[in-house]
Amino acid sequence: MSDTVISVENLSKRYLVAHNPENQGHRRYLALRDVIGREISNLARKGRDMLRGRQVLRADELEEFWALKNVSFEVKQGEVLGIIGRNGAGKSTLLKILSRITDPTEGRVRLRGRVGSLLEVGTGFHPELTGRENIYLNGAILGMSRSEIRKKFDEIVAFAEVEKFLDTPVKRYSSGMYVRLAFAVAAYLEPEILIVDEVLAVGDYKFQRKCLGKMKEVSKTGGRTVLFVSHNVNAIETLSNSCVLLESGRIAAVGSASETVAAYLDAFASKAELRLRFIRQRPADKIATIEYVELRAKNNDGNGKGVFDFSDQLSLEIQYRLFGEISGVHCAVELHAGSQMVFTSFDTDRDPDLLDSRAPGVYRALLQLPRELLKPGSYFIDVNLGIPQSEIIDQITHAVEFEINLRSENSAVISYAPHRRGIIAYNAYWETTRLDSTGNP
């Protein structure tokens, strides 16, 4: 018997996008015959769609959009497959098809075993039912008997850490509580295939680590197959055996996790642009948010393409807003070179008093990077607001992507050599003294 648990063959998904030119500022003069002809055409089209069981759209113009096109891959039993790609690449559409939430337009999917999905906060939960009732409901959906669910019940509750609210309707849960319980149900009710989307980003740092550990455990010791979608490439590399990179609905790369992540980051770097994050609306469930991130160089505009010189003085400006009084919060910056972390820095490193309670308001933090620190290459920066060792409140991944070039006329301070090893070009202070035969200076 084959050990292939998931087989995807030439999978495609098409959506029809409706357009009404008259509602888009493209009004033009229409004769009566044009209006009558258009309405007859629309009526005939809607009649055909209804007879064929397709979606009936009220629109004058329809555009075909292929969210997925000719996607094929296989996943073996016990394998962890990472799925990465930009927003809109087709990752969520693929997972919805694998979870049987939506049907493919073309192609075929073969699944061997029960599927447990965690695609968004509250997936499969009834808001009016309590946490206890939803555990039994999800187990029944997976085809488990009441006695089987009862055996796992205590482990689920302990992992989710919702004992006090077990008999409270889940509609009163916070997003973090929702995710904790949903993941615990999906992991402990032992489906043969576990599908996890970026939803884990809602949880705090401690819970994310806990979930990653559990997924590693169920794949190695339980022999279950895991599909994991995340923008956190470090988690993808740590957890996944192999990885698929989606781009515009097609597979751009497939292979080992490290190779595929490298291809993903190279694609980012090739299109790198210095960009400003403008003010964002306050997320409904957050007490703080990052409003913008900007990278700039003194006496250098980055050539308008996010490209800086080796000798440029780079500075990063971050503006964030606290909507309520909060203590222990700090702003963190992570600098990455491909899949490698260069360093992490906190705005509280030099000013620990910032961890004290802070009043609501707008705060601006400025981080200066030492000149001639970064070797020529591609980099990106992640920024987050959080409470140390506890919770990430808000984050922007790939907030800024940029490149460092070497222009010899501006790089006289340090003799840079391409064969220097390591991530950074650290200009360390050395002092060399010649000694005499007795060992004295």
SVG drawing of the C-alpha trace seen along z (x, -y; Angstrom):
<svg xmlns="http://www.w3.org/2000/svg" viewBox="-34 -64 99 66">
<polyline fill="none" stroke="black" stroke-width="0.4" points="0.0,0.0 1.4,-3.4 2.5,-5.8 1.2,-8.8 -1.5,-10.5 -2.2,-13.6 -2.0,-13.6 -2.8,-16.8 -3.0,-16.5 -3.3,-19.5 -5.4,-21.4 -7.0,-24.6 -9.6,-27.0 -11.4,-29.7 -13.4,-32.5 -15.6,-35.0 -15.0,-38.6 -18.0,-40.9 -17.5,-44.4 -20.1,-47.1 -18.4,-49.9 -21.2,-52.4 -20.3,-52.1 -16.6,-52.6 -16.6,-56.1 -16.8,-54.9 -20.2,-56.2 -20.9,-56.7 -23.8,-57.5 -26.0,-54.4 -28.7,-54.2 -31.9,-52.4 -30.9,-49.5 -27.6,-49.1 -29.5,-48.9 -32.0,-46.3 -29.2,-44.3 -27.1,-44.2 -30.1,-43.2 -31.0,-40.3 -27.4,-39.1 -27.2,-39.3 -30.5,-37.4 -29.3,-34.7 -26.0,-34.3 -27.7,-34.1 -30.1,-31.5 -27.2,-29.3 -25.3,-29.7 -28.5,-28.7 -29.0,-25.6 -25.4,-24.6 -25.4,-25.1 -22.8,-27.9 -22.7,-31.1 -25.1,-33.7 -23.6,-37.2 -25.3,-40.5 -22.9,-42.3 -22.4,-43.7 -18.9,-42.3 -17.3,-39.2 -13.6,-38.5 -12.0,-35.1 -9.5,-34.9 -7.5,-31.7 -6.6,-31.5 -4.8,-28.2 -3.5,-26.9 -2.2,-23.4 -0.8,-22.7 0.5,-19.2 2.4,-17.6 2.4,-14.6 2.8,-14.4 3.9,-11.2 2.7,-9.9 4.3,-11.6 5.7,-14.4 5.4,-18.1 4.9,-20.2 5.4,-23.9 3.5,-26.2 4.7,-29.7 4.1,-32.6 3.0,-36.2 -0.4,-37.4 -2.8,-36.4 -0.5,-33.6 -3.3,-31.0 -2.3,-29.4 -5.7,-29.7 -7.6,-28.6 -5.4,-25.4 -6.1,-24.7 -9.8,-25.2 -9.9,-22.7 -7.9,-20.2 -10.3,-20.7 -13.3,-20.1 -14.7,-23.6 -14.7,-24.5 -14.5,-22.4 -11.8,-22.7 -12.6,-23.9 -10.2,-21.4 -7.9,-18.6 -8.2,-16.1 -7.3,-15.7 -6.8,-12.3 -6.8,-12.2 -6.2,-9.1 -7.5,-9.7 -9.5,-12.2 -8.6,-15.8 -8.5,-18.3 -8.3,-22.0 -7.4,-25.2 -7.8,-27.8 -9.1,-30.8 -10.2,-31.8 -13.3,-29.8 -13.2,-27.3 -15.8,-24.7 -17.0,-26.2 -20.6,-27.2 -20.5,-30.6 -23.6,-29.9 -22.2,-26.6 -19.8,-26.4 -16.1,-25.3 -17.1,-21.8 -19.9,-21.4 -17.7,-22.5 -15.1,-19.9 -17.7,-17.1 -19.1,-18.7 -15.7,-18.8 -15.0,-15.3 -18.3,-14.1 -17.5,-16.0 -14.2,-14.0 -16.1,-10.8 -15.0,-10.0 -17.2,-8.3 -18.2,-10.0 -15.9,-7.6 -12.9,-8.5 -13.5,-12.2 -13.8,-11.7 -10.4,-10.0 -8.7,-13.1 -10.9,-15.7 -8.6,-16.5 -5.5,-16.8 -7.4,-19.2 -8.5,-21.4 -5.1,-21.4 -3.3,-22.3 -5.8,-25.1 -5.6,-26.5 -9.4,-27.4 -10.5,-25.4 -12.2,-28.4 -14.2,-29.2 -15.0,-25.7 -18.8,-26.2 -18.9,-29.7 -20.2,-30.2 -17.2,-30.6 -18.7,-33.8 -17.4,-35.4 -13.8,-34.1 -11.0,-36.3 -9.3,-35.5 -6.4,-34.0 -8.7,-31.7 -10.5,-30.7 -7.3,-29.7 -5.9,-27.8 -9.0,-25.7 -9.4,-25.2 -5.7,-24.0 -6.0,-21.7 -9.1,-20.1 -7.5,-19.7 -4.2,-18.3 -5.6,-16.0 -8.5,-14.4 -5.9,-12.7 -6.9,-13.3 -4.5,-11.6 -4.0,-15.0 -3.6,-18.2 -3.9,-21.5 -2.8,-24.7 -3.0,-28.2 -1.4,-31.4 -4.1,-31.6 -1.5,-30.7 -0.1,-34.2 -3.1,-35.3 -1.7,-33.5 1.0,-34.9 4.7,-33.9 4.5,-31.2 1.5,-29.6 3.1,-29.7 6.1,-27.8 3.8,-25.3 1.9,-24.7 5.0,-24.3 6.3,-21.7 3.0,-19.8 3.0,-19.7 6.5,-18.4 5.5,-15.7 2.4,-14.5 4.3,-14.2 7.3,-12.3 5.7,-10.2 2.2,-10.0 3.0,-9.5 0.4,-12.1 0.8,-14.4 0.9,-18.2 0.4,-21.0 1.6,-24.3 1.1,-27.7 3.1,-30.6 5.0,-33.8 7.4,-32.9 10.2,-31.3 12.2,-30.3 9.2,-28.2 8.8,-26.7 12.5,-25.7 12.5,-24.3 9.3,-22.3 9.0,-21.3 10.6,-18.4 9.8,-19.9 8.2,-23.1 6.1,-24.4 6.3,-28.0 3.2,-29.4 3.3,-32.4 0.2,-33.8 -1.6,-30.5 1.2,-28.3 4.0,-26.4 7.2,-28.5 9.5,-26.1 9.3,-22.8 11.9,-21.0 13.6,-21.0 12.5,-23.7 15.8,-25.5 16.1,-25.6 12.5,-26.7 12.7,-29.4 15.9,-30.7 14.0,-31.0 11.1,-32.8 13.4,-35.3 15.4,-35.8 12.1,-36.6 11.4,-39.3 14.9,-40.7 14.7,-41.0 11.6,-43.2 12.9,-45.1 11.7,-48.6 12.0,-51.0 8.4,-51.5 6.5,-53.5 3.8,-51.8 1.1,-54.4 -1.3,-54.7 -3.4,-51.6 -6.8,-51.3 -6.8,-50.0 -7.3,-46.2 -10.5,-45.5 -8.8,-43.2 -5.5,-45.0 -4.4,-47.6 -1.5,-48.8 -0.6,-49.0 2.4,-49.9 1.5,-52.8 4.4,-53.0 8.0,-51.8 10.5,-53.7 14.2,-53.0 16.4,-55.8 20.1,-56.6 21.8,-59.9 22.7,-61.8 21.3,-58.9 17.8,-58.3 18.4,-54.6 18.3,-55.3 14.5,-55.0 14.9,-51.2 15.8,-50.2 19.4,-49.9 22.0,-51.4 25.8,-51.7 28.0,-49.7 29.2,-53.0 25.7,-54.6 24.4,-55.4 21.0,-53.6 18.3,-54.6 14.9,-53.0 12.0,-55.0 8.9,-53.3 5.8,-55.0 3.3,-53.1 0.2,-54.0 -1.0,-52.8 -4.8,-52.9 -4.8,-52.3 -2.4,-52.4 0.0,-49.4 3.1,-48.3 6.0,-46.1 5.6,-46.8 8.6,-47.2 9.3,-47.6 11.4,-44.9 13.3,-44.9 14.6,-41.7 17.1,-42.0 17.3,-39.0 19.7,-38.1 17.7,-35.5 16.8,-32.7 19.4,-33.8 18.8,-36.1 21.4,-38.9 20.3,-40.4 17.3,-41.5 17.1,-44.8 14.6,-46.4 13.9,-50.0 14.2,-49.1 17.8,-47.9 19.3,-51.4 16.2,-52.7 14.7,-50.0 12.3,-52.6 10.2,-52.3 9.0,-49.0 7.2,-50.9 3.5,-51.7 3.0,-54.0 0.1,-56.3 -2.0,-56.1 -0.6,-58.0 1.7,-58.0 5.3,-57.0 8.2,-57.3 11.3,-55.1 14.5,-55.6 17.1,-52.9 20.5,-53.7 22.5,-50.9 26.3,-51.3 27.8,-52.1 29.8,-49.5 28.2,-46.7 26.2,-44.8 27.9,-43.0 26.6,-43.5 23.5,-41.4 19.7,-41.4 18.0,-42.0 14.6,-42.5 13.3,-43.7 10.4,-42.5 9.0,-44.8 6.7,-43.9 5.2,-45.3 5.0,-43.0 5.5,-42.2 8.8,-40.3 8.4,-36.5 4.6,-36.9 2.8,-38.2 3.2,-39.8 0.6,-42.5 1.2,-43.7 3.7,-42.8 4.7,-43.6 6.7,-40.9 8.9,-42.1 8.2,-45.6 11.2,-46.9 13.2,-45.0 16.5,-46.4 19.9,-45.7 23.4,-46.7 25.8,-47.4 29.5,-48.0 30.8,-51.2 34.6,-51.3 34.8,-55.1 32.7,-55.4 34.1,-52.5 37.6,-53.6 37.3,-53.0 37.3,-49.3 39.1,-47.1 36.1,-44.9 37.0,-41.5 34.4,-39.2 35.9,-36.2 35.1,-37.5 33.0,-34.9 30.0,-35.5 26.7,-37.5 28.1,-40.9 31.3,-42.9 32.2,-43.8 35.0,-46.4 36.4,-45.3 39.0,-47.2 42.4,-45.5 45.7,-46.4 48.9,-44.6 52.2,-45.1 55.5,-43.6 57.2,-41.8 60.9,-41.2 62.5,-37.9 61.6,-38.0 57.9,-38.6 57.9,-42.2 56.6,-45.1"/>
</svg>
